[in-house]
Amino acid sequence: MNNFIERHLAAEYRALLFPHEFSGQATFGFECNDGWADLIEASLRLVQRRAELHALDVLVTQAKEKFGQLRIYHSGADEGIGSVFEIAQLASGYICELCGEPGKVASLEGWLVARCGKHSEPGHQHQIAPHLADENYIASYMRAVDSILAFFGTRAVLWVQEERTAFAGRRPSEMLATEEGCQAIYLMLKRLEHGVGV
C-alpha cells in the first residue's frame, strides 16, 4: 500500500494500530495493495466506533493479503468486532486488490488473488490510477455492515456468505463490494426491520 494511504490510516486509527505506549510517527505496514484501502478504512472506522462504545482495547496486529482475501489479525475484540473483520475478509474477495473495482478470487500464475477483469490476465500491466478515498462507498459499507450485525447478531458472518433469493441469488459478501450493493442490503434489512416483506 502506498505511503500516503498508510500515513492517513495510521493517523486516523492510531489507537487501533499502535500500542498505547508507542509515541512516534510511523506507518502501520499494510501488506496489501491500494484497491482494498476503502474497505480497510470502513472496517477500521466501524471497529473504532464499536471499541469506544464498549470500552474495548482493540489492537490490530497485522493486515495482509492471504489466499486472495484481506486478513486482519487483532486482539482485544468482542464477537461483534470480530465479525466486522470477518465480513471484510469475505467482501475483499470480490474487490480487485489493485484498483478497487468489483472482481473475484482467481488463480493467477499459481497464486490466488482478487482481481477485476482488467487485472486478471497474466503478464498484463494496466496502469492503475492513484487511489482516492470514496467516502460514499465507505459510508454505505459501514451502514450496511452495521445493519447486518444489528439484524443477525452472531449469525451475521454466515448470512453474508450464503446466496440470497432477495438478491437474485447473489451473496451479500459480493454485494458489499459496491456502493449500490451496500445500499441494497441496507434497504432490504430496513424493510424487514419494519415488517415489510421483500
Backbone as JSON, one array per atom type, in Angstrom:
{
  "sequence": "MNNFIERHLAAEYRALLFPHEFSGQATFGFECNDGWADLIEASLRLVQRRAELHALDVLVTQAKEKFGQLRIYHSGADEGIGSVFEIAQLASGYICELCGEPGKVASLEGWLVARCGKHSEPGHQHQIAPHLADENYIASYMRAVDSILAFFGTRAVLWVQEERTAFAGRRPSEMLATEEGCQAIYLMLKRLEHGVGV",
  "N": [[0.85, -1.18, 0.0], [0.46, 2.26, -0.73], [2.52, 4.92, 0.62], [1.22, 7.33, 1.32], [-1.48, 6.61, 1.78], [-1.11, 4.77, 3.85], [0.0, 6.43, 5.84], [-2.16, 8.13, 6.3], [-4.13, 6.31, 7.3], [-2.77, 5.4, 9.56], [-2.67, 7.73, 11.08], [-5.4, 8.38, 11.46], [-6.45, 6.13, 12.76], [-4.91, 5.51, 14.92], [-5.12, 4.6, 17.61], [-6.06, 2.03, 17.25], [-4.08, 0.79, 15.8], [-1.55, 0.97, 16.93], [0.3, 0.19, 19.91], [-0.57, 1.59, 23.14], [1.62, 2.68, 24.48], [3.31, 3.42, 22.46], [4.96, 6.1, 20.96], [5.61, 7.56, 18.58], [6.15, 8.68, 15.17], [4.86, 6.8, 12.61], [4.29, 4.44, 9.94], [1.83, 1.89, 9.49], [2.15, -0.45, 7.98], [0.57, -1.99, 6.04], [0.01, -4.97, 4.39], [-0.86, -5.21, 1.62], [-2.41, -4.28, -1.52], [-3.49, -1.06, -2.92], [-6.18, -1.2, -3.7], [-7.88, -2.2, -1.74], [-8.11, -0.22, 0.12], [-10.34, 1.48, 0.79], [-12.15, -0.38, 1.83], [-10.68, -1.28, 4.04], [-10.48, 1.12, 5.47], [-13.23, 1.65, 6.04], [-13.81, -0.55, 7.65], [-12.02, -0.22, 9.82], [-12.98, 2.19, 10.81], [-15.56, 1.47, 11.64], [-14.88, -0.43, 13.6], [-13.39, 1.13, 15.38], [-15.38, 2.87, 16.34], [-17.12, 1.01, 17.57], [-15.4, -0.1, 19.47], [-14.86, 2.09, 21.13], [-17.46, 2.57, 22.08], [-17.98, 0.27, 23.6], [-15.91, 0.26, 25.36], [-13.48, -1.15, 24.72], [-10.2, -2.45, 24.33], [-8.93, -2.63, 21.58], [-6.55, -3.99, 19.38], [-5.04, -3.93, 16.3], [-2.98, -6.22, 14.86], [-1.87, -7.14, 12.51], [-2.36, -6.68, 9.01], [-3.09, -8.07, 6.02], [-2.78, -9.49, 2.67], [-3.97, -12.71, 1.93], [-4.27, -15.71, 0.33], [-5.89, -14.44, -1.58], [-7.62, -12.84, -0.16], [-8.39, -10.27, 2.26], [-6.84, -10.28, 5.34], [-7.23, -9.53, 8.66], [-5.6, -9.38, 11.56], [-5.99, -9.41, 15.08], [-6.36, -8.26, 18.51], [-8.13, -8.2, 21.66], [-10.78, -7.82, 20.92], [-14.41, -7.99, 20.83], [-17.12, -10.28, 20.02], [-18.69, -9.0, 18.07], [-16.96, -7.11, 16.89], [-15.05, -8.86, 15.92], [-16.63, -10.05, 13.97], [-16.94, -7.88, 12.19], [-14.37, -7.75, 11.06], [-14.24, -10.29, 9.89], [-16.3, -10.17, 8.01], [-15.26, -8.18, 6.36], [-13.09, -9.6, 5.33], [-14.42, -11.54, 3.75], [-15.79, -9.87, 1.93], [-13.64, -8.7, 0.63], [-12.74, -10.55, -1.21], [-14.22, -10.04, -3.43], [-13.4, -7.69, -4.47], [-11.16, -5.98, -6.46], [-7.82, -6.18, -5.66], [-5.93, -4.5, -6.65], [-7.09, -2.22, -7.97], [-9.59, -1.66, -6.84], [-12.02, -2.04, -8.07], [-15.04, -4.02, -8.7], [-14.52, -7.54, -8.46], [-13.13, -10.86, -8.38], [-11.92, -13.79, -6.63], [-9.28, -15.47, -8.08], [-7.08, -17.81, -9.72], [-3.88, -16.85, -10.48], [-1.08, -17.15, -12.25], [-0.35, -19.22, -10.51], [-1.0, -18.22, -8.01], [-3.52, -17.34, -5.64], [-5.58, -14.63, -6.1], [-7.35, -11.53, -5.71], [-9.0, -10.06, -8.27], [-10.1, -7.75, -10.8], [-11.66, -7.92, -14.09], [-9.95, -6.53, -15.83], [-7.45, -6.69, -14.62], [-6.8, -9.37, -14.45], [-5.41, -10.91, -16.2], [-2.55, -12.88, -16.98], [0.67, -11.4, -16.94], [-0.3, -8.98, -17.87], [-0.04, -5.58, -17.5], [-1.75, -3.09, -16.49], [-2.07, 0.39, -16.24], [-2.57, 1.78, -13.07], [-4.74, 3.98, -11.59], [-4.02, 6.6, -9.23], [-5.06, 6.07, -5.88], [-8.07, 7.39, -4.64], [-9.88, 8.19, -1.85], [-13.15, 6.91, -1.43], [-15.66, 8.27, -0.09], [-18.44, 7.96, -0.14], [-18.79, 5.24, -0.72], [-17.5, 4.17, 1.56], [-19.14, 5.11, 3.67], [-21.6, 3.89, 2.94], [-20.92, 1.18, 3.04], [-20.29, 0.91, 5.79], [-22.8, 1.48, 6.94], [-24.33, -0.62, 5.89], [-23.01, -2.92, 6.96], [-23.25, -2.41, 9.7], [-26.05, -2.64, 9.92], [-26.39, -5.34, 9.19], [-25.06, -6.61, 11.33], [-26.64, -5.73, 13.48], [-29.09, -6.86, 12.84], [-28.67, -9.63, 12.48], [-26.85, -10.49, 14.4], [-24.99, -12.91, 16.05], [-25.09, -14.54, 13.86], [-24.31, -13.13, 11.68], [-21.96, -13.28, 10.03], [-22.26, -15.73, 8.78], [-24.63, -15.2, 7.36], [-23.83, -13.33, 5.39], [-22.35, -14.94, 3.71], [-23.91, -16.73, 2.27], [-25.91, -17.5, -0.62], [-28.6, -15.4, -1.55], [-32.06, -15.25, -2.02], [-33.5, -12.86, -2.1], [-31.68, -11.19, -3.29], [-31.46, -12.0, -5.91], [-30.09, -14.43, -5.91], [-27.48, -13.74, -5.35], [-24.58, -13.41, -3.21], [-24.47, -11.63, -0.12], [-21.87, -10.85, 0.65], [-20.58, -10.47, -1.78], [-22.07, -8.35, -2.78], [-21.34, -6.33, -1.05], [-19.13, -5.22, -2.18], [-19.64, -3.0, -3.7], [-20.95, 0.37, -3.74], [-23.66, 0.54, -4.49], [-24.54, -2.08, -4.02], [-24.19, -2.25, -1.25], [-26.07, -0.35, -0.45], [-28.42, -1.61, -1.31], [-28.5, -3.86, 0.38], [-28.76, -2.59, 2.89], [-31.25, -1.24, 2.58], [-32.99, -3.42, 2.18], [-32.78, -4.77, 4.66], [-33.74, -2.77, 6.35], [-36.39, -2.68, 5.52], [-37.23, -5.24, 6.31], [-36.89, -4.96, 9.05], [-38.97, -3.23, 9.64], [-41.08, -4.82, 9.16], [-41.87, -5.21, 6.51], [-42.34, -7.15, 3.73], [-40.06, -8.74, 1.4]],
  "CA": [[0.0, 0.0, 0.0], [1.35, 3.41, -0.84], [2.83, 5.59, 1.89], [0.23, 8.35, 1.66], [-2.64, 5.93, 2.37], [-0.69, 4.2, 5.13], [0.13, 7.52, 6.82], [-3.52, 8.56, 6.62], [-4.76, 5.32, 8.17], [-2.04, 5.39, 10.84], [-3.06, 8.92, 11.84], [-6.82, 8.33, 11.8], [-6.81, 4.96, 13.57], [-3.71, 5.26, 15.73], [-5.45, 3.82, 18.82], [-6.26, 0.63, 16.86], [-2.94, 0.24, 15.06], [-0.3, 1.02, 17.7], [0.12, 0.09, 21.37], [-0.71, 2.89, 23.81], [2.92, 3.22, 24.89], [4.05, 3.86, 21.28], [4.86, 7.56, 20.86], [6.4, 8.06, 17.46], [5.46, 8.75, 13.88], [5.17, 5.59, 11.84], [3.22, 3.83, 9.16], [1.5, 0.59, 10.07], [2.68, -1.53, 7.17], [-0.47, -2.86, 5.47], [0.63, -5.85, 3.41], [-1.78, -5.44, 0.51], [-2.4, -3.17, -2.47], [-4.37, 0.07, -2.64], [-7.57, -1.46, -4.03], [-8.66, -2.51, -0.55], [-7.97, 0.88, 1.08], [-11.65, 1.92, 1.29], [-12.68, -1.47, 2.66], [-9.93, -1.24, 5.3], [-10.88, 2.32, 6.23], [-14.6, 1.46, 6.54], [-13.76, -1.54, 8.73], [-11.36, 0.39, 10.98], [-13.88, 3.21, 11.35], [-16.6, 0.73, 12.36], [-14.28, -1.04, 14.79], [-13.05, 2.2, 16.32], [-16.63, 3.31, 16.95], [-17.61, -0.05, 18.46], [-14.45, -0.24, 20.58], [-15.11, 3.21, 22.05], [-18.78, 2.37, 22.68], [-17.94, -0.83, 24.57], [-14.67, 0.42, 26.15], [-12.6, -2.28, 24.41], [-8.84, -2.08, 23.93], [-8.68, -3.44, 20.39], [-5.29, -3.7, 18.7], [-4.8, -4.64, 15.05], [-1.58, -6.63, 14.87], [-1.4, -7.34, 11.14], [-3.37, -6.64, 7.94], [-2.37, -8.52, 4.83], [-3.46, -10.35, 1.72], [-3.65, -14.12, 2.04], [-5.18, -16.51, -0.5], [-6.8, -13.59, -2.32], [-8.52, -12.11, 0.72], [-7.81, -9.43, 3.29], [-6.86, -10.86, 6.68], [-6.89, -8.55, 9.69], [-5.38, -10.06, 12.83], [-6.25, -8.43, 16.12], [-6.57, -8.73, 19.89], [-8.97, -7.34, 22.49], [-12.09, -7.58, 20.31], [-15.54, -8.84, 21.18], [-17.61, -11.04, 18.87], [-19.16, -8.08, 17.04], [-15.79, -6.57, 16.18], [-14.52, -9.99, 15.16], [-17.49, -10.2, 12.79], [-16.61, -6.8, 11.25], [-13.16, -8.14, 10.34], [-14.55, -11.47, 9.07], [-17.1, -9.71, 6.86], [-14.31, -7.51, 5.46], [-12.34, -10.65, 4.63], [-15.28, -12.12, 2.72], [-16.05, -8.85, 0.9], [-12.41, -8.41, -0.12], [-12.62, -11.5, -2.31], [-14.99, -9.53, -4.57], [-12.86, -6.36, -4.77], [-9.8, -6.08, -7.02], [-6.83, -5.66, -4.72], [-5.1, -3.49, -7.32], [-7.77, -0.97, -8.35], [-10.79, -1.43, -6.05], [-13.24, -2.34, -8.83], [-15.56, -5.36, -8.41], [-13.73, -8.63, -9.02], [-13.31, -12.14, -7.71], [-10.68, -14.51, -6.38], [-8.92, -16.37, -9.17], [-5.69, -18.24, -9.73], [-3.09, -16.1, -11.45], [0.31, -17.6, -12.21], [-0.15, -20.09, -9.35], [-1.37, -17.55, -6.77], [-4.89, -16.89, -5.52], [-5.6, -13.18, -5.99], [-8.63, -10.87, -6.01], [-8.76, -9.19, -9.41], [-11.17, -7.43, -11.75], [-11.36, -8.46, -15.41], [-8.83, -5.81, -16.44], [-6.19, -7.05, -13.98], [-6.75, -10.8, -14.19], [-4.63, -11.6, -17.22], [-1.12, -12.99, -16.68], [1.57, -10.54, -17.69], [-0.91, -7.69, -18.22], [0.22, -4.5, -16.56], [-2.52, -1.89, -16.79], [-1.77, 1.48, -15.33], [-3.57, 1.91, -12.02], [-4.85, 5.37, -11.16], [-3.8, 6.79, -7.79], [-6.27, 5.84, -5.09], [-8.74, 8.49, -3.96], [-10.88, 7.59, -0.96], [-14.54, 7.04, -1.85], [-16.42, 8.42, 1.16], [-19.79, 7.42, -0.32], [-18.7, 3.79, -0.53], [-17.15, 3.9, 2.95], [-20.34, 5.33, 4.48], [-22.6, 2.88, 2.59], [-20.44, -0.09, 3.57], [-20.46, 0.94, 7.24], [-24.23, 1.42, 7.24], [-24.79, -1.98, 5.58], [-22.46, -3.88, 7.93], [-23.93, -2.12, 10.97], [-27.4, -3.22, 9.84], [-26.24, -6.8, 9.21], [-24.72, -7.02, 12.7], [-27.78, -5.48, 14.34], [-30.21, -7.73, 12.48], [-28.35, -11.06, 12.56], [-26.04, -10.79, 15.58], [-23.94, -13.93, 15.94], [-25.22, -15.22, 12.57], [-24.03, -12.14, 10.62], [-20.93, -13.75, 9.09], [-22.89, -16.81, 7.99], [-25.62, -14.61, 6.47], [-23.2, -12.69, 4.22], [-21.68, -15.94, 2.87], [-24.84, -17.58, 1.55], [-26.71, -16.9, -1.69], [-29.88, -14.89, -1.04], [-33.12, -15.08, -3.0], [-33.84, -11.44, -2.17], [-30.69, -10.52, -4.14], [-31.36, -12.78, -7.15], [-29.11, -15.5, -5.75], [-26.13, -13.24, -5.04], [-24.17, -13.4, -1.81], [-24.25, -10.28, 0.4], [-20.43, -10.52, 0.66], [-20.27, -9.94, -3.11], [-22.73, -7.06, -2.92], [-20.62, -5.34, -0.25], [-18.01, -4.69, -2.97], [-20.02, -1.75, -4.37], [-21.85, 1.27, -3.01], [-25.03, 0.16, -4.82], [-24.83, -3.32, -3.31], [-24.32, -1.92, 0.17], [-27.36, 0.33, -0.28], [-29.49, -2.61, -1.47], [-28.54, -4.63, 1.63], [-29.29, -1.72, 3.95], [-32.67, -1.0, 2.37], [-33.71, -4.67, 2.4], [-32.84, -5.03, 6.1], [-34.64, -1.78, 6.93], [-37.76, -3.13, 5.23], [-37.51, -6.38, 7.21], [-36.98, -4.42, 10.4], [-40.27, -2.63, 9.78], [-42.12, -5.81, 8.85], [-42.28, -5.14, 5.11], [-41.77, -8.29, 3.01], [-39.26, -8.44, 0.21]],
  "C": [[0.9, 1.24, 0.0], [1.44, 4.19, 0.48], [1.79, 6.63, 2.3], [-0.98, 7.72, 2.35], [-2.27, 5.37, 3.74], [-0.56, 5.28, 6.21], [-1.24, 8.03, 7.26], [-4.18, 7.59, 7.6], [-4.1, 5.28, 9.54], [-2.43, 6.58, 11.7], [-4.49, 8.84, 12.33], [-7.16, 7.24, 12.81], [-5.64, 4.52, 14.45], [-4.0, 4.36, 16.93], [-5.66, 2.34, 18.5], [-4.99, -0.02, 16.33], [-1.63, 0.2, 15.85], [-0.6, 0.85, 19.19], [0.11, 1.47, 22.01], [0.64, 3.52, 24.15], [3.76, 3.71, 23.7], [3.87, 5.37, 21.11], [5.76, 8.1, 19.76], [5.54, 8.22, 16.23], [5.86, 7.52, 13.1], [4.01, 5.24, 10.95], [3.01, 2.43, 9.71], [2.1, -0.56, 9.28], [1.6, -2.51, 6.71], [0.14, -3.66, 4.33], [-0.37, -6.24, 2.33], [-1.7, -4.22, -0.4], [-3.52, -2.17, -2.19], [-5.85, -0.19, -2.89], [-8.46, -1.76, -2.84], [-8.66, -1.37, 0.47], [-9.32, 1.33, 1.64], [-12.29, 0.88, 2.19], [-11.99, -1.48, 4.03], [-10.37, -0.04, 6.13], [-12.28, 2.16, 6.82], [-14.6, 0.51, 7.73], [-13.12, -0.95, 9.99], [-12.27, 1.44, 11.63], [-15.0, 2.56, 12.17], [-16.06, 0.18, 13.67], [-13.94, 0.02, 15.83], [-14.28, 2.68, 17.07], [-17.14, 2.28, 17.96], [-16.7, -0.23, 19.67], [-14.66, 0.87, 21.61], [-16.43, 3.02, 22.79], [-18.76, 1.34, 23.8], [-16.67, -0.82, 25.43], [-13.74, -0.79, 25.98], [-11.25, -1.76, 23.94], [-8.42, -2.96, 22.76], [-7.36, -3.0, 19.76], [-5.18, -4.57, 17.46], [-3.31, -4.96, 14.98], [-1.01, -6.84, 13.47], [-2.59, -7.24, 10.18], [-2.65, -6.99, 6.65], [-3.28, -9.31, 3.9], [-3.02, -11.78, 1.95], [-4.71, -14.91, 1.29], [-6.26, -15.65, -1.17], [-7.8, -12.82, -1.48], [-7.73, -11.3, 1.74], [-7.93, -10.13, 4.64], [-6.4, -9.79, 7.66], [-6.82, -9.29, 11.02], [-5.42, -9.03, 13.95], [-6.34, -9.09, 17.49], [-7.52, -7.76, 20.58], [-10.37, -7.11, 21.96], [-13.16, -8.45, 20.94], [-16.04, -9.52, 19.91], [-18.08, -10.13, 17.74], [-18.02, -7.51, 16.22], [-15.11, -7.67, 15.37], [-15.31, -10.21, 13.88], [-17.22, -9.12, 11.75], [-15.4, -7.21, 10.42], [-13.41, -9.36, 9.45], [-15.36, -11.08, 7.84], [-16.2, -8.98, 5.86], [-13.49, -8.53, 4.67], [-13.16, -11.23, 3.49], [-15.54, -11.13, 1.59], [-14.82, -8.61, 0.03], [-12.2, -9.34, -1.3], [-13.39, -11.08, -3.55], [-14.56, -8.12, -4.96], [-11.44, -6.54, -5.3], [-8.81, -5.42, -6.07], [-5.98, -4.55, -5.33], [-5.82, -2.16, -7.52], [-9.05, -0.68, -7.57], [-12.09, -1.67, -6.8], [-13.76, -3.73, -8.44], [-14.74, -6.43, -9.12], [-14.06, -9.94, -8.33], [-11.95, -12.78, -7.51], [-10.47, -15.5, -7.52], [-7.46, -16.75, -9.04], [-4.96, -17.5, -10.85], [-1.62, -16.47, -11.26], [0.61, -18.38, -10.92], [-0.52, -19.49, -8.01], [-2.85, -17.21, -6.78], [-4.88, -15.38, -5.25], [-7.01, -12.67, -6.28], [-8.38, -9.85, -7.11], [-10.05, -8.92, -10.19], [-10.77, -8.01, -13.1], [-10.13, -7.83, -16.04], [-7.48, -6.26, -15.88], [-6.03, -8.55, -13.72], [-5.94, -11.59, -15.21], [-3.16, -11.7, -16.84], [-0.29, -12.07, -17.56], [1.0, -9.2, -18.09], [-0.62, -6.67, -17.13], [-0.54, -3.26, -17.01], [-2.15, -0.83, -15.77], [-2.92, 1.64, -14.34], [-3.56, 3.36, -11.56], [-4.58, 5.48, -9.67], [-5.12, 6.67, -7.03], [-6.78, 7.14, -4.47], [-9.85, 7.87, -3.12], [-12.29, 7.91, -1.45], [-15.41, 7.07, -0.59], [-17.84, 7.89, 1.05], [-19.79, 5.91, -0.12], [-18.43, 3.46, 0.94], [-18.38, 4.04, 3.84], [-21.4, 4.26, 4.21], [-22.2, 1.51, 3.14], [-20.66, -0.15, 5.09], [-21.93, 0.78, 7.63], [-24.76, 0.0, 7.0], [-24.29, -2.98, 6.62], [-23.06, -3.66, 9.31], [-25.31, -2.77, 11.01], [-27.35, -4.75, 9.89], [-25.97, -7.28, 10.63], [-25.91, -6.84, 13.64], [-28.9, -6.49, 14.1], [-29.9, -9.2, 12.76], [-27.47, -11.45, 13.73], [-24.97, -11.83, 15.3], [-24.0, -14.69, 14.61], [-24.84, -14.32, 11.39], [-23.04, -12.66, 9.58], [-21.5, -14.85, 8.2], [-23.85, -16.21, 6.97], [-24.95, -14.01, 5.23], [-22.57, -13.7, 3.26], [-22.63, -16.67, 1.93], [-25.61, -16.81, 0.48], [-28.09, -16.55, -1.15], [-30.87, -14.66, -2.17], [-33.48, -13.61, -3.19], [-32.88, -10.65, -3.07], [-30.43, -11.32, -5.41], [-30.24, -13.81, -7.09], [-27.69, -15.04, -5.47], [-25.86, -13.33, -3.55], [-24.03, -11.95, -1.34], [-22.77, -9.9, 0.42], [-19.99, -9.97, -0.69], [-20.86, -8.55, -3.28], [-22.03, -5.96, -2.14], [-19.41, -4.74, -0.98], [-18.34, -3.36, -3.64], [-20.95, -0.93, -3.49], [-23.31, 0.87, -3.24], [-25.44, -1.11, -4.09], [-25.03, -3.1, -1.83], [-25.68, -1.26, 0.44], [-28.52, -0.65, -0.38], [-29.62, -3.46, -0.21], [-29.19, -3.82, 2.73], [-30.8, -1.53, 3.8], [-33.5, -2.26, 2.6], [-33.85, -4.96, 3.89], [-33.73, -4.02, 6.81], [-36.1, -2.18, 6.69], [-38.14, -4.31, 6.13], [-37.71, -5.91, 8.64], [-38.36, -3.82, 10.68], [-41.41, -3.54, 9.34], [-42.63, -5.78, 7.45], [-41.6, -6.28, 4.37], [-40.96, -7.86, 1.81], [-39.57, -9.43, -0.89]]
}
